[in-house]
């Protein structure tokens, strides 16, 4: 593995050109999952966002390995203008099974309040080759 650099407020970025993932990661008990959850038409998530983020934070503190998550839009957001319509959400997390991911998503306030269309969700196992925190790119842009 090639150690690139350690950045403030982020973990060390590692890249491997040898393989995407090891056989050990396939056989481990916990697997990485990527979930796309579509938004139901004509819904407004704004009233539930604070509770949604609070619950995600608490889940992480309680040991859930949620590595990425965020909103998807129907158009590119423009700074200073209202956000475009939401298309859904993405979540990347570690879990033992697809059922565990689905159970986690079912408990989310966005699902309980009818924002997400969980019946149309796509939940797939994945193998992330690398992840570079956004602050790495921000630091390069400032130079």
PyMOL commands that set and color helices and strands:
alter all, ss='L'
color gray80, all
select helices_A, chain A and resi 23-27+46-61+98-106+109-112+118-120+134-142
alter helices_A, ss='H'
color red, helices_A
select strands_A, chain A and resi 2-5+13-15+31-38+65-73+86-95+122-125
alter strands_A, ss='S'
color yellow, strands_A
deselect
rebuild
show_as cartoon
